[in-house]
Amino acid sequence: MTTVAAYAAPAAKAPLERTTIERREVGTYDVLIDIKFAGICHSDIHQAREGWGEAIFPMVPGHEIAGVVSEVGPGVTKFAVGDRVGVGCMVDSCRECENCRAGEEQYCTGSGMVGTYNAVGKDGEPTYGGYSQKIVVDENYVLRIPDGLSLDVAAPLLCAGITTYAPLTHWNAGPGKKVAVLGMGGLGHMAVKLAHALGAEVTVLSQSLRKKDDGLKLGADHYYATSDPATFEQLAGTFDLIVSTVSAPLDFGAYLGLLRTDGVLVNVGAPEEPISLNLFSLIGGRKTLAGSMIGGIRQTQEMLDFCAAHGIGAEIELIGAAEINEAYERVLNSDVRYRFVIDTATI
């Protein structure tokens, strides 16, 4: 076992604090990664504060990890010491179910996807995430970060990037398609960049016009305030696809009204509260209300390569580890443009 420094939540809703954790020895197919940067995802806050249910403590959050390989096991064939790599939201799965064999490990129906943190690995030990100096991961769940991407702006791609790329490509966002991005935060700003690069006509739907200039600069063609009732009249029946990145309850009936016939509203934001829905808003127009969760390893690598080819990274604010708790509060107040990234050299 190797002892490394980390930042952990000792209990639900408790401030994160510096501590040490044990990482397993490098096994036959393992890769040891010196973590350089770790993004702060809203889901880190949900889990550290038990917003999504009972969690495992102490918790070391972080599933937007970018770093450099410092050791490989004797059976590793995909990576070598010095490679630039990333780790996203999962570090294992059953590898045998239909979904795993199809490269959709995030939907593993066997033992289930093993989360990068707040989960239990096959060794029976809790998993600890990226707010730490090092991590040991099976090579099959490690991604290669292309040379064209800086590690700091690449880190958030491992969650925010794939979480938005997956539904955009699954529902064929591209030339001739009108795509709306609901919410202009950590996920939303990546959805705008990716949808634009895929060739779609992109509209941002945000509470206010406060971030309009940013949205247009990042690739949006249009920007509307959802606080203005006229928006829903003006855009009725407009979109082929709406990607909701919002983690608060919404009036889904109102947003379904913005879809064309056969349009899709897909949720990647995950509110803590249940929603209610009048099914007539789906029936009229043969519309679909859907969900999507990250992507498999193969698609995550495809996304990283796509981002490198199109010069896409996250818009980040780099912070020291001592600022994590303050950053959590700022995320909750929508006071970040658009992703906090921890410089793990400060841990």
VEXDREN-2710 file (C-alpha; in Angstrom, 1 decimal):
% VEXDREN-2710
k/r/px/py/pz
1/MET/0.0/0.0/0.0
2/THR/1.1/3.6/-0.7
3/THR/0.1/6.5/1.5
4/VAL/-0.8/9.7/-0.3
5/ALA/-2.2/13.0/0.7
6/ALA/-5.8/13.8/-0.2
7/TYR/-8.7/16.1/0.6
8/ALA/-11.7/14.3/2.1
9/ALA/-15.1/14.9/3.6
10/PRO/-15.0/13.2/7.0
11/ALA/-18.8/13.1/7.2
12/ALA/-21.9/14.2/5.3
13/LYS/-22.0/18.0/4.9
14/ALA/-18.7/18.4/6.8
15/PRO/-16.0/20.6/5.3
16/LEU/-13.3/18.8/3.3
17/GLU/-10.0/18.6/5.0
18/ARG/-6.5/17.4/4.3
19/THR/-5.7/13.9/5.2
20/THR/-3.9/10.8/4.0
21/ILE/-5.3/7.7/2.3
22/GLU/-3.9/4.3/1.2
23/ARG/-3.6/3.4/-2.5
24/ARG/-3.3/-0.3/-3.4
25/GLU/0.0/-1.6/-4.8
26/VAL/0.2/-1.6/-8.5
27/GLY/-1.2/-4.9/-9.8
28/THR/-0.5/-6.8/-13.0
29/TYR/-2.8/-4.7/-15.1
30/ASP/-2.8/-1.5/-13.0
31/VAL/-1.5/2.0/-13.8
32/LEU/-0.2/4.4/-11.2
33/ILE/-1.1/7.9/-12.1
34/ASP/0.5/11.1/-10.6
35/ILE/-2.6/13.3/-10.5
36/LYS/-1.9/16.8/-11.8
37/PHE/-5.4/18.3/-12.0
38/ALA/-8.8/17.4/-10.7
39/GLY/-12.0/19.1/-11.7
40/ILE/-14.8/19.9/-9.2
41/CYS/-18.1/18.5/-10.5
42/HIS/-21.5/19.4/-9.0
43/SER/-22.0/15.7/-8.4
44/ASP/-19.0/15.9/-6.0
45/ILE/-21.1/18.2/-3.9
46/HIS/-24.3/16.2/-4.1
47/GLN/-22.4/13.1/-2.9
48/ALA/-20.3/14.8/-0.2
49/ARG/-23.5/16.2/1.2
50/GLU/-25.5/13.0/0.7
51/GLY/-28.0/14.8/-1.6
52/TRP/-28.3/11.6/-3.6
53/GLY/-28.7/9.3/-0.7
54/GLU/-26.5/7.5/1.8
55/ALA/-22.8/7.8/1.1
56/ILE/-19.4/6.3/2.2
57/PHE/-17.2/8.4/4.5
58/PRO/-14.5/9.5/4.7
59/MET/-15.0/10.5/1.0
60/VAL/-12.4/11.7/-1.4
61/PRO/-14.4/13.2/-4.3
62/GLY/-13.1/13.8/-7.8
63/HIS/-13.8/12.0/-11.1
64/GLU/-12.3/14.5/-13.5
65/ILE/-8.7/13.4/-13.2
66/ALA/-5.8/14.3/-15.4
67/GLY/-2.2/13.2/-14.8
68/VAL/0.9/11.3/-15.9
69/VAL/1.7/7.6/-15.6
70/SER/4.4/7.0/-13.1
71/GLU/4.3/3.1/-12.9
72/VAL/2.7/0.3/-14.8
73/GLY/2.1/-3.3/-13.9
74/PRO/3.9/-6.1/-15.8
75/GLY/0.8/-7.0/-17.8
76/VAL/-0.1/-3.5/-18.9
77/THR/0.0/-3.0/-22.7
78/LYS/-2.0/0.2/-23.3
79/PHE/0.2/2.7/-21.3
80/ALA/3.8/3.5/-20.5
81/VAL/5.5/5.6/-17.9
82/GLY/5.2/9.3/-18.9
83/ASP/1.9/9.0/-20.8
84/ARG/-0.6/11.7/-20.3
85/VAL/-3.8/10.1/-19.0
86/GLY/-7.2/10.7/-17.5
87/VAL/-9.7/8.9/-15.3
88/GLY/-13.4/9.7/-15.4
89/CYS/-16.4/8.6/-13.4
90/MET/-15.7/4.8/-13.2
91/VAL/-12.8/2.6/-12.4
92/ASP/-14.3/-0.8/-13.0
93/SER/-17.4/-2.8/-14.0
94/CYS/-18.3/-6.5/-14.4
95/ARG/-16.9/-6.6/-18.0
96/GLU/-19.1/-9.5/-18.8
97/CYS/-22.7/-8.2/-19.2
98/GLU/-24.2/-7.2/-22.5
99/ASN/-23.6/-3.5/-21.8
100/CYS/-20.0/-4.0/-20.8
101/ARG/-19.3/-6.1/-23.9
102/ALA/-20.9/-3.4/-26.0
103/GLY/-18.6/-0.7/-24.6
104/GLU/-21.4/0.8/-22.4
105/GLU/-19.7/0.1/-19.1
106/GLN/-21.5/3.0/-17.4
107/TYR/-24.7/0.9/-17.7
108/CYS/-23.2/-2.3/-16.4
109/THR/-26.0/-4.7/-15.3
110/GLY/-23.7/-7.2/-13.7
111/SER/-21.9/-6.1/-10.6
112/GLY/-22.6/-2.5/-11.7
113/MET/-20.3/0.3/-12.6
114/VAL/-17.7/1.0/-9.8
115/GLY/-17.5/4.7/-9.3
116/THR/-14.2/6.4/-9.0
117/TYR/-15.2/7.4/-5.5
118/ASN/-18.1/6.8/-3.1
119/ALA/-18.2/3.1/-4.2
120/VAL/-16.8/-0.2/-3.2
121/GLY/-14.2/-1.9/-5.5
122/LYS/-14.0/-5.6/-6.2
123/ASP/-11.4/-5.9/-3.4
124/GLY/-14.1/-4.8/-0.9
125/GLU/-12.4/-1.5/-0.2
126/PRO/-13.9/2.0/-0.7
127/THR/-12.8/3.9/-3.8
128/TYR/-11.2/7.3/-3.4
129/GLY/-11.2/9.9/-6.1
130/GLY/-9.1/12.6/-7.6
131/TYR/-8.7/15.1/-4.8
132/SER/-5.4/13.4/-4.1
133/GLN/-1.8/13.1/-5.3
134/LYS/-2.0/9.6/-6.9
135/ILE/-4.4/7.0/-8.0
136/VAL/-4.1/3.3/-9.1
137/VAL/-6.5/2.2/-11.8
138/ASP/-6.9/-0.8/-14.0
139/GLU/-5.6/0.1/-17.5
140/ASN/-9.0/-0.7/-19.1
141/TYR/-10.5/2.2/-17.3
142/VAL/-7.8/4.8/-18.1
143/LEU/-8.0/7.2/-21.0
144/ARG/-5.3/8.7/-23.1
145/ILE/-5.2/12.5/-23.2
146/PRO/-4.1/13.7/-26.6
147/ASP/-1.0/15.9/-26.8
148/GLY/-3.2/18.8/-28.2
149/LEU/-5.0/19.2/-24.9
150/SER/-3.5/20.8/-21.8
151/LEU/-4.0/18.7/-18.8
152/ASP/-5.8/21.4/-16.8
153/VAL/-8.5/22.1/-19.3
154/ALA/-8.7/18.4/-20.2
155/ALA/-9.6/17.3/-16.7
156/PRO/-13.3/18.4/-16.8
157/LEU/-13.7/16.6/-20.1
158/LEU/-13.6/13.3/-18.1
159/CYS/-17.1/14.1/-16.7
160/ALA/-18.5/17.3/-18.1
161/GLY/-17.2/16.6/-21.6
162/ILE/-18.4/13.0/-21.9
163/THR/-21.7/13.7/-20.1
164/THR/-22.7/16.1/-22.8
165/TYR/-20.9/14.5/-25.8
166/ALA/-22.8/11.2/-25.2
167/PRO/-26.3/12.5/-25.6
168/LEU/-25.4/14.9/-28.4
169/THR/-24.0/12.1/-30.5
170/HIS/-26.6/9.5/-29.5
171/TRP/-29.4/11.8/-30.7
172/ASN/-27.5/12.9/-33.8
173/ALA/-26.7/16.5/-33.1
174/GLY/-25.2/17.9/-36.2
175/PRO/-25.8/19.9/-39.4
176/GLY/-29.5/20.7/-39.9
177/LYS/-30.4/20.0/-36.2
178/LYS/-31.5/22.6/-33.8
179/VAL/-30.1/21.9/-30.3
180/ALA/-30.9/23.8/-27.1
181/VAL/-28.7/23.7/-24.1
182/LEU/-30.6/24.3/-20.8
183/GLY/-28.3/25.8/-18.3
184/MET/-24.9/27.5/-18.8
185/GLY/-22.7/26.1/-16.1
186/GLY/-20.0/23.4/-16.0
187/LEU/-21.9/21.0/-18.1
188/GLY/-23.8/23.5/-20.2
189/HIS/-20.7/25.4/-21.4
190/MET/-19.3/22.1/-22.6
191/ALA/-22.5/21.2/-24.4
192/VAL/-22.4/24.5/-26.2
193/LYS/-18.9/23.9/-27.4
194/LEU/-19.5/20.3/-28.5
195/ALA/-22.8/20.9/-30.2
196/HIS/-21.3/23.8/-32.1
197/ALA/-18.3/21.6/-33.2
198/LEU/-20.7/18.9/-34.3
199/GLY/-22.3/21.4/-36.6
200/ALA/-25.7/21.9/-34.9
201/GLU/-27.5/25.3/-34.6
202/VAL/-27.1/25.9/-30.9
203/THR/-29.4/27.9/-28.6
204/VAL/-28.7/28.5/-24.9
205/LEU/-31.7/28.6/-22.5
206/SER/-30.5/30.2/-19.3
207/GLN/-32.4/31.9/-16.4
208/SER/-31.0/35.3/-17.4
209/LEU/-28.9/36.9/-20.1
210/ARG/-26.0/37.4/-17.7
211/LYS/-23.8/35.0/-19.5
212/LYS/-25.0/35.8/-23.0
213/ASP/-21.7/37.1/-24.3
214/ASP/-19.9/34.0/-23.0
215/GLY/-22.4/31.7/-24.6
216/LEU/-22.1/33.4/-28.0
217/LYS/-18.3/33.4/-27.8
218/LEU/-18.3/29.6/-27.0
219/GLY/-20.4/28.8/-30.0
220/ALA/-24.1/29.5/-29.4
221/ASP/-26.0/31.0/-32.2
222/HIS/-28.9/32.2/-30.0
223/TYR/-29.3/32.9/-26.3
224/TYR/-32.6/33.3/-24.4
225/ALA/-33.7/34.0/-20.8
226/THR/-36.1/31.4/-19.4
227/SER/-37.2/33.9/-16.8
228/ASP/-39.0/35.7/-19.7
229/PRO/-42.4/34.1/-20.5
230/ALA/-42.1/35.3/-24.1
231/THR/-39.2/32.9/-24.6
232/PHE/-41.6/29.9/-24.4
233/GLU/-44.0/31.5/-26.8
234/GLN/-41.3/32.5/-29.3
235/LEU/-39.5/29.2/-29.3
236/ALA/-42.5/26.8/-29.2
237/GLY/-42.0/23.8/-31.4
238/THR/-38.5/24.8/-32.3
239/PHE/-35.9/22.2/-31.2
240/ASP/-34.9/18.7/-32.3
241/LEU/-33.0/18.1/-29.1
242/ILE/-32.8/19.9/-25.7
243/VAL/-30.0/18.9/-23.4
244/SER/-30.9/19.8/-19.8
245/THR/-27.8/20.3/-17.6
246/VAL/-29.8/21.7/-14.7
247/SER/-29.7/20.0/-11.3
248/ALA/-32.8/21.8/-10.0
249/PRO/-36.4/20.8/-10.6
250/LEU/-37.9/22.3/-13.7
251/ASP/-41.3/22.7/-15.3
252/PHE/-40.8/19.9/-17.8
253/GLY/-44.1/20.5/-19.5
254/ALA/-43.0/24.0/-20.5
255/TYR/-39.7/22.8/-21.9
256/LEU/-41.3/19.9/-23.8
257/GLY/-43.4/22.5/-25.5
258/LEU/-40.2/23.8/-27.1
259/LEU/-39.7/20.6/-29.0
260/ARG/-40.7/19.8/-32.5
261/THR/-42.6/16.6/-33.3
262/ASP/-40.4/13.6/-32.4
263/GLY/-38.1/15.9/-30.4
264/VAL/-36.1/14.8/-27.4
265/LEU/-35.5/16.4/-24.0
266/VAL/-32.6/14.6/-22.4
267/ASN/-31.5/15.1/-18.8
268/VAL/-27.9/15.0/-17.8
269/GLY/-28.5/17.1/-14.7
270/ALA/-29.8/15.1/-11.8
271/PRO/-32.0/17.0/-9.3
272/GLU/-32.2/15.7/-5.8
273/GLU/-36.0/16.0/-5.8
274/PRO/-38.5/14.0/-7.8
275/ILE/-40.3/15.7/-10.6
276/SER/-44.0/15.7/-11.7
277/LEU/-45.1/15.6/-15.3
278/ASN/-48.4/15.9/-17.2
279/LEU/-48.0/13.1/-19.8
280/PHE/-50.1/15.1/-22.3
281/SER/-46.9/17.2/-22.8
282/LEU/-45.3/14.0/-24.2
283/ILE/-48.2/12.5/-26.1
284/GLY/-48.8/15.6/-28.1
285/GLY/-46.0/15.6/-30.6
286/ARG/-44.7/12.1/-30.0
287/LYS/-42.0/13.6/-27.8
288/THR/-39.4/11.8/-25.7
289/LEU/-38.2/12.6/-22.2
290/ALA/-34.9/10.8/-21.7
291/GLY/-31.8/10.5/-19.5
292/SER/-28.2/9.9/-20.2
293/MET/-25.2/9.1/-18.0
294/ILE/-21.6/9.7/-19.0
295/GLY/-20.3/7.3/-21.7
296/GLY/-18.3/4.1/-22.0
297/ILE/-14.6/4.0/-22.1
298/ARG/-14.4/3.8/-25.9
299/GLN/-16.7/6.7/-26.4
300/THR/-14.9/8.8/-23.7
301/GLN/-11.7/8.3/-25.7
302/GLU/-13.5/9.3/-28.9
303/MET/-14.7/12.5/-27.1
304/LEU/-11.2/13.3/-26.0
305/ASP/-9.8/12.8/-29.5
306/PHE/-12.7/14.9/-30.9
307/CYS/-11.9/17.7/-28.5
308/ALA/-8.2/17.7/-29.4
309/ALA/-9.1/17.8/-33.1
310/HIS/-11.4/20.8/-32.6
311/GLY/-9.3/22.6/-29.9
312/ILE/-11.9/22.2/-27.2
313/GLY/-11.1/22.3/-23.5
314/ALA/-13.1/23.4/-20.5
315/GLU/-13.2/27.0/-19.4
316/ILE/-11.6/26.7/-16.0
317/GLU/-10.7/28.6/-12.8
318/LEU/-7.6/27.0/-11.3
319/ILE/-7.6/26.8/-7.5
320/GLY/-5.4/25.5/-4.7
321/ALA/-6.7/22.6/-2.5
322/ALA/-7.2/25.0/0.4
323/GLU/-9.9/26.7/-1.6
324/ILE/-12.1/23.5/-2.2
325/ASN/-14.7/24.4/0.4
326/GLU/-15.0/27.9/-0.8
327/ALA/-15.3/26.6/-4.4
328/TYR/-18.2/24.3/-3.3
329/GLU/-20.1/27.3/-2.0
330/ARG/-19.4/29.2/-5.2
331/VAL/-20.6/26.3/-7.4
332/LEU/-23.9/26.3/-5.4
333/ASN/-24.2/30.0/-6.1
334/SER/-23.4/29.6/-9.8
335/ASP/-20.3/31.7/-9.2
336/VAL/-17.8/30.0/-11.5
337/ARG/-17.0/30.3/-15.2
338/TYR/-17.2/27.5/-15.7
339/ARG/-15.3/24.7/-13.9
340/PHE/-13.1/24.8/-10.9
341/VAL/-10.0/22.7/-11.3
342/ILE/-7.7/21.8/-8.4
343/ASP/-4.0/22.1/-8.9
344/THR/-3.2/18.9/-7.0
345/ALA/0.4/20.0/-6.4
346/THR/-1.2/22.1/-3.6
347/ILE/-2.6/19.1/-1.7
END
